[in-house]
Amino acid sequence: MWYCSLIVVLCAYLAGSIPSAVWIGKALCGTDVRDYGSRNAGATNTMRVLGVKAGIPVLLADILKGFAAVRLALLSGFEPGSCAYANFQLLLGMAAVAGHVFPVFAGFRGGKGVATVVGVLLALHLPATSVSIGVFLLSLIISKYVSFSSLMMGVSFPVSVIFIFRSESPSLRIFSVAVCLLLFVTHRKNISRLLKGEENRATFLFGK
């Protein structure tokens, strides 16, 4: 049983490791996005460097791999709806995000994990994730900063899980806070630029 679970976790990590930004960028434009812009292999940097024709497929692929990784729990042997099943879903989500940030298929140089986190959260708690996506979009429209909006989305998720939807799962509560902290860690350079007023606005979406 344990080795089957280990294989499923490994598959989740490998799914997260699919470097969508790198592969799609090279396939469509012959460009490794990690050599330009913020040098992150994520949807935002892809849109900034290569435009929406490459950025949208990367965004969708990154969301899908997070969502699919959590769904791999169906192969675990745990009973759906059980506490063990829910906890295993969380583990698979963490493995997928780790794969995106440290992808084995791209020299362990990945992205910040925002889109993959969204995919994971959609599979775990659709209502709370919908609220968080709404917060992201509203913050983006007002501030024009993708990084700031991602952080606001990260903060809103545990708030939604714990205070709005009042989840009774201790593991999900802890995971929601961990996701928020992870986004702050992966965006620490962006936070520094925001505080200095040096962060780039999303001109690739809104223009100048």
C-alpha positions in Angstrom: 0.0 0.0 0.0 2.7 2.5 1.0 4.7 2.0 -2.1 1.7 2.5 -4.3 1.0 5.8 -2.5 4.7 6.8 -3.0 4.4 6.1 -6.7 1.3 8.3 -6.9 3.1 11.2 -5.1 6.0 10.8 -7.5 3.6 11.1 -10.4 2.1 14.2 -8.9 5.6 15.7 -8.6 6.4 14.8 -12.2 3.1 16.3 -13.4 4.0 19.5 -11.6 7.5 19.4 -13.1 6.2 19.7 -16.7 7.8 23.0 -17.6 4.9 24.4 -19.6 6.5 27.9 -20.0 9.8 26.5 -21.2 8.4 23.9 -23.7 5.6 26.1 -25.1 7.9 29.1 -25.3 10.4 27.1 -27.3 7.8 25.4 -29.4 5.9 28.6 -30.4 8.7 31.2 -30.4 12.0 29.3 -30.0 12.6 31.2 -26.8 13.4 30.0 -23.2 11.5 32.5 -21.1 13.9 32.0 -18.2 16.4 34.0 -20.2 14.2 37.1 -20.2 12.0 39.3 -18.0 11.8 38.0 -14.5 13.5 34.8 -15.6 10.7 32.7 -14.1 9.1 29.8 -16.0 5.6 30.9 -15.3 2.5 32.2 -17.2 3.1 35.9 -16.2 6.6 36.0 -17.5 5.6 34.2 -20.6 2.9 36.7 -21.3 5.3 39.6 -20.6 8.0 38.2 -22.9 6.1 36.3 -25.6 2.6 37.6 -25.4 -0.8 36.1 -24.8 -0.5 33.6 -27.7 2.1 31.7 -25.6 1.0 32.9 -22.1 -2.6 31.7 -22.2 -1.6 28.0 -23.1 1.0 28.1 -20.3 -1.5 29.4 -17.8 -4.1 26.7 -18.7 -1.4 24.0 -18.7 -0.1 25.0 -15.3 -3.6 25.1 -13.8 -4.4 21.7 -15.3 -1.3 20.0 -14.0 -2.1 21.1 -10.4 -5.7 20.0 -10.8 -4.8 16.7 -12.3 -2.1 16.0 -9.7 -4.7 16.2 -6.9 -7.1 14.0 -8.8 -4.4 11.3 -8.8 -5.7 10.6 -5.3 -8.3 8.3 -7.0 -5.4 5.9 -7.7 -4.2 5.8 -4.1 -6.5 3.1 -2.7 -7.9 5.5 0.0 -11.6 5.8 0.3 -12.9 9.0 -1.3 -14.3 11.3 1.3 -12.3 9.8 4.1 -9.8 11.8 6.2 -6.9 9.8 4.8 -8.1 10.5 1.2 -8.3 14.3 1.9 -4.9 14.4 3.5 -3.4 12.5 0.6 -4.9 15.0 -1.8 -3.1 17.8 0.1 0.1 15.8 -0.2 -0.3 15.4 -3.9 -1.0 19.2 -4.2 2.2 20.0 -2.4 4.1 17.6 -4.6 2.7 19.2 -7.7 3.6 22.7 -6.6 7.1 21.5 -5.6 7.5 20.1 -9.0 6.5 23.4 -10.6 9.0 25.4 -8.5 11.7 22.8 -8.8 11.0 21.0 -12.1 13.2 17.9 -12.7 12.6 18.3 -16.5 14.0 21.8 -16.6 17.1 21.8 -14.4 15.1 22.6 -11.2 14.5 26.2 -12.4 10.8 26.7 -12.5 8.2 29.4 -11.7 6.6 30.8 -8.6 3.7 28.2 -8.6 0.7 30.6 -8.7 -1.2 28.9 -11.6 -0.3 25.5 -10.3 -1.5 26.4 -6.9 -4.8 27.6 -8.4 -5.2 24.2 -10.1 -4.6 22.5 -6.8 -7.0 24.7 -4.9 -9.7 24.2 -7.5 -9.5 20.5 -7.0 -9.5 20.8 -3.2 -12.1 23.5 -2.4 -13.9 25.1 -5.4 -16.0 27.7 -3.4 -13.0 29.1 -1.5 -10.9 29.1 -4.7 -13.6 31.0 -6.6 -13.6 33.7 -3.9 -9.8 33.9 -4.2 -9.8 34.1 -8.0 -12.3 37.0 -7.6 -10.0 38.7 -5.2 -7.1 38.3 -7.6 -9.0 39.7 -10.6 -10.3 42.7 -8.5 -6.8 43.4 -7.2 -5.3 43.1 -10.7 -7.9 45.6 -12.1 -7.2 48.1 -9.4 -3.5 47.8 -8.9 -2.3 46.5 -12.3 0.3 44.4 -10.4 0.2 40.6 -11.0 2.5 39.9 -8.0 0.4 42.0 -5.6 -2.8 40.4 -6.8 -1.3 36.9 -6.4 -0.4 37.7 -2.8 -3.9 39.0 -2.1 -5.3 35.8 -3.6 -3.0 33.8 -1.3 -4.2 35.7 1.8 -7.9 35.4 0.8 -7.8 31.6 0.5 -7.2 30.8 4.2 -9.6 33.6 5.1 -12.2 31.9 2.9 -11.5 28.4 4.1 -11.4 29.2 7.8 -13.8 32.1 8.3 -16.2 32.2 5.4 -16.8 28.5 4.6 -15.7 27.3 8.1 -14.0 24.1 7.0 -13.9 21.5 9.7 -10.8 19.9 8.2 -7.7 20.8 10.3 -5.4 19.6 7.5 -7.1 21.9 4.9 -6.9 24.8 7.3 -3.2 24.3 7.8 -2.7 23.7 4.1 -4.5 27.0 3.2 -2.1 28.9 5.5 0.9 27.1 4.1 -0.1 28.0 0.6 -0.4 31.6 1.6 3.1 31.5 3.2 4.5 29.8 0.1 3.3 32.5 -2.2 4.9 35.1 0.0 8.2 33.2 0.0 8.2 32.7 -3.8 7.3 36.4 -4.3 9.9 37.8 -1.8 11.8 39.7 -4.6 8.5 41.1 -6.0 7.6 42.2 -2.5 10.9 44.1 -2.2 10.3 45.8 -5.6 6.7 46.7 -4.6 8.0 48.3 -1.4 10.5 50.3 -3.4 8.0 51.2 -6.1 10.1 49.3 -8.7 7.7 46.5 -9.6 6.5 46.3 -13.2 2.8 46.7 -13.9 1.0 44.3 -16.1 1.3 46.5 -19.2 1.0 43.3 -21.4 -2.6 43.1 -20.2 -3.6 46.7 -19.7 -1.2 48.7 -21.9 0.6 51.7 -20.6 
